[in-house]
Amino acid sequence: MSLSEPFTLTKLPRVSGVKERCTITKNSDADTLNVGISGASISKYILKPSPKLAWSHSLPPSSVVTALDENNEVYYAGVFNKTKKSHSVLVVEKLENDSKVLQEIELESKIIDLKYSVDRLYVVTENSIISFQDNKDKLTKYWENKGLYTAIYSNFINDEVILTVEFNAKKNNINYRLISIEGNEVNSKILESKTKFSNLRFTYSNGTLYQQHENIITLLRLPHFIETKSVDLDELSIPFKGKNITLASPAIDRLIITSDQDVYFINTNFNIVLNHITSPKSKVEILFTTQAQPKSYHNSLFGVLLKDNDLSGISITLDSNTLRDSLGKRSSTKSEKSAQASYKVVPSILDIKDEEIDISSITKSKNFDDALLTFLGAENDYYTEKDKVVSSSFINAIVSHIFEFRSDKLPERALTYLLTHPLLPTIDGLLDLLRSKPRLLRQAIVTANVSIKELNKELNITENDEIFKDIITRLLEFPKDKLNFKDLESNHIVERILSLDFGYGLISLLIDSSGIFTWSDELIVKLQDVLSRKIDALDSASNLVAVVDQIELKHFKTVKKVPAYSIEQLSI
Amino acid sequence: MSEEYRLSLVSGGQPLPIGATFTEDGRHYIVPFNNQLKVYFISTRQCIRSLKFNKLNNLNLDNLVSIKLDTVDPNLIWCFLSNGDALVINWKEKLVNPIIKTFKLDLNKDDSLLEIVQFNNESFTVITGKDSNKPHTRNIIQYTITDNTTNTLEHESLSIIRNVILFTISKNTNKLLFLSKSKSQRILTIVDLTSKDSNNQTIVFPYKSFITSLAISNDSTIAVGTSSGVIHLIYENSTSTTRILKWHIDQVLSLSFHSDSNYLISGGLERVLVFWQLDTEKQQFLPRLNGDIISINSSFDEYISLTLKLDEQNNSKNYEILLLSSLDLKSRLSINGPRQEFNSDLNNVKKLIKSMSKSSKIDISKLKYDFTSFIKIHPITKQIYIINGYNLQIFDFFKNEQISIQKISESLQIGKVRSEHKILDPSITKFEFTNDGKWMATIEEHHHGEIDNLLSQNDLTYILKIWKFVESTTKNPQSTPTTSQSWELVTKIINPHGQHVPIISLISAPSSYFQGIGFLTADNNGGVRLWRSNSVNGSNDGWSLRKLKPSSNVFSNSVSLTWSKDSSLIFLGFEDEIISIDTNTFEEIENPEINNKLQNIAGSRIKSLDIVDNNLIILSKTSIKSINLLNLKENDLVLSVNQPKHGENLITINHIKNLIAIAVNYFNPQTNKLNSKVFVFKPTSKTPIFIGDHDDYITSINWNFENDFIFIDIKSKIGLISNSKINNIDNESAPTIMDYAQEMSILLNNAQSSSEIYKTQDEVDDSQEINGQTKSLDINSFNNLYENLNSIQLDTLFERVMQVIN
């Protein structure tokens, strides 16, 4: 679920005033790349082991490549000639060390997309005409939408269906259409919207058409073009205003968005940004990505970025598109952040109301301890389940207030209460913060959520025997596989355990984790003494138990057999 | 908003132990329930009419004493309640108000109506007295209706018998037998209503044993059942000599003379109905009845009707009315209701109300006892499964009938007597179905009991059983094929989490995980185990342990589990912490940021966890809250609650529409009763989309895998929270469920085939070839037309239509 830093594949020539700097065929992959570079060439690059130009056919500086396809080393390019203002399909064959122009077919309108499939070349042009080449020189129209629609996007799906998106700027209607390559309309849909569309962008992958307009990316599910979801770029904190946005979808529910110099990798299912990279000073566009195989996890994919004048490669590691990979990944939006400044009362379910807590009346109170405990309805100085239910954000705010503004004079009662509260957030270095107050320190060790690392550290340095015991008790509550005694001075600790005669459980764990080889002989002898004393005590105790059992068996009938049916007890 | 949902009581209810009666012609059987009157047609065993009690007809038969048939109009019945109220009800016709008339019998202070001895439309003889187990005075009073329009009654006391413990009536209703206690003597008094002689015959009962039941025949033969199981027969003219009938070995709970006094029928805790032929002393037995026989009624010659008390646990008042044919002793009707096992003794309801009404400053939702019960709905058949000891009762909500009892564990089939009560039956603690409804997991607890007085007497054995749903169709040439459904045991695992380790939580796998054929169990020290079938296609290969997360050394009884829909994550609620487990590695996710947040978010002991649309819904002891799992922050839905110990029974999730329903029981200080409310929430908002009121304690609420929530209350009434709006969710979801590629190929084929038809039909005219008529119309063709219709211009609509048909 990450994007690598872009690496340069090749430099592009400087061409001014052209939107379509280059076009990449859909059959490109992580090994070979077929690129049509406006004003320069149609080229084939071999990317592995290191990118190098394999073949190229040069184009005049006035030509703009608007579409490109490759089949069996024959290149089909949609070319716009800037000087002649003419559109044409250029067919070039790759030869060993040269190229050969097979033909050039003039067309009336800009070529949006083209595809060579099963002996035929299919061409979609801006004037909503789909045509195919049935003889060598001429294209035949087989579908035409006579209207005011302009084709703005097209994509060939699985070599059998052509997806086109047409737009009527006057009526502000979008017409989505699926046409089979035989020329039959499979499905279509007209969308009329009140919002004025302009600068629409599309990308298609695995049955979903992604449509971006300003901050909204709409997911349309084929073949019925049902709007399944929409993603708000605002919520993802992706800037879009005045930015050049480009899209590509490498896999189901995943989208790569570029916004000027930023590249975002987002998951549309969970609405989260998986990764984000920035290339300072240069604007980036995503041109192409390889497609993930459906149902395979942790795919590594390849994408091509246009970065100023560089054609850059980027490797994309997919997430598993599961909740597990998305847990906690969503950053809070602006509206959520502003909402956090207020703290709401948690009402009873039988009396639901929306009320806010005036937190300043507590934080600014002269007697902070009393104000807080009264507000929380605490009967004691520790938490019980009878106390007032509050939200965790409220507790967070109070705790951060204490350590921010009252750290020099910690409010002892309030903190004692908070340290026993189950909503107390995990605070880094809590024990350090409380060291000045041994009572609170002990409270924190016993009840608060303190990491093993911090406990170990405290165990090393504490001089107070009671605290030492508390830490050991607390450590023994952790599951064994989580315990880690790397930074523990075991020699010293074991000595102390022996002298206090408390916490032998920790010794066995210490031996399990690091062994006894680092311990001094003296210590081991001491330990042995203690152990043999304990074994002797156990031995004599078990002897005693056996004796008592024998006596009991001889003298008392403790077990009285009760029959299931006792006729004797029946009385008439 | 709220009109979309509706709360209604639709089904369930418990049969009352007394009052069931035959109609005049003997073809119908009228059975009073606590929420309705049901009329069964005996020969087809079907319920043909049910008269539900609701707020509209204001019917309520609590404290019913007897139902008598009107002697003139066969459509009317007279229901007598213990407070003296009498209701005349039309049971047959569907009327808005089925109560024809009501009147009240005058009773002495503190007295209640105990029995109706003789009845006709003009006059009736009743027994009244204080309703208590201790010796009290019983009055025999005859009421006569003097004016039918004003319901004026005159009454005349026929007889008064003091210190009565028990009484009974002979079959011809002429003779009454009273057992009274004076000092140390017990006296049997026979009252003959036919004779005007006020000197009642008395017999001193000479034996010491405790008398539990009485019967008197038409010719004054007396049968006395005792707690030791012996039945004494006392004949009218030989007061000193008695005959003794011995078979029962524990209390004789019920006795009845049959027809010509030659037969005595007795029943008790053995759950065996015993027929004594008095002349020959031959016995006949009908064993293995479902419950303790507490009453036998043979007043209608053709049938014997029995009232069985079903469950011994928790004082639940579940009865079965069993109707046997007198000829072949075969069961004609067996009537019962849902049999819940409450988490707390129902006797505590009174205690609770008393303590709640006493204290002035109370939290009305903080109830000391937990009366909830564990119930689940089968995802496919939609039948309700109710834990009942070691059985699962399968109850059909639509038919309002028990379908069957699934025996989960071996146990004693007979009624327990004497020291046998010390043998504890195994009990089911949890069960769960897979999403496809084909598998069920049950967890049961076996008590070793004190019977052998062993050291292990307090030990428990836990057993996990996996069952397969078997549907078999039996083809009968005469009739239509009948499908029988049952569960077949596939795997039994003893102590699945090790010895003495109880399993606290059990859930099934989401459908995305091996088709959902898997179960997850969690124990009381945080161990989690995953069980899966050994074969993917689910043949009878058995199940085994696949993955496990080891236990910690801390114990808790608040353990809950939930599994994300995409199966990638498992959340374990343990005490007040939430632990996230990766399904693949089955280890805790090592991400301090996530763990720290999840550890400190619940606020109190967690009762239930569930995931709704990437939100984690946490029901804890003090609150219900929803956490957005993507940013790990609390949603708006944070409310304080006081749910009972097993609060997980009172919350359920509609996973199709992502709605949460929670039932909250509270004490209503105005009425001094336990009431409840049901809230339906969306996961992100604390403003409920529906609040429903119910006037009883709700014990369990469940989602029915469609649009509705089903709840059951403490009186076993079943209610429904339904969405009244007819839902188009099926239309919407159908296309998305289908695979995209599949759909596309269907459309492609359609397009191609229609264009081919077009070509063959009209090859000449190829002017339209370009935009040719190449599309066939079907139901889905115009679907897109209606999208955002309200904002559309007319010519766009035209354009759309043209597009479709062109």
Interface residues (C-beta under 8 A of the other chain):
Chain A: K141 Y142 W143 E144 N145 K146 I157 E160 V161 K171 N173 L178 S180 E182 G183 N184 E185 V186 N187 S188 K189 I190 L191 E192 K194 N206 G207 R221 L222 P223 H224 F225 I226 T228 F270 N271 I272 S320 N321 T322 L323 R324 D325 S326 L327 G328 K329 R330 S331 S332 E336 K344 V346 P347 S348 I349 L350 I352 D354 E385 K388 V389 S391 S392 S393 P422 L423 L424 P425 T426 N449 S451 L476 E477 F478 P479 K480 D481 V559 K560 K561 V562 P563 A564 Y565 S566 Q569 L570 S571 I572
Chain B: Y207 K208 S209 S228 G229 V230 I244 I249 I364 S365 R418 S419 E420 K422 I451 N453 G526 P550 S551 S552 N553 V554 S564 K565 D566 S567 S568 L569 D576 S580 D582 T583 I589 N591 P592 E593 I594 N596 K597 Q599 N600 I601 A602 G603 S604 R605 I611 N614 K621 T622 S623 I624 K625 N628 L629 L630 N631 L632 K633 E634 D636 V638 L639 S640 V641 I662 V664 Y666 K677 F679 K686 T687 P688 P735 T736 Y740 A741 E743 M744 L747 L748 N750 A751 Q752 S754 S755 E769 I770 N771 G772 T774 K775 N780 N783 N784 E787 N788 S791 I792 Q793 T796 E799 R800 Q803
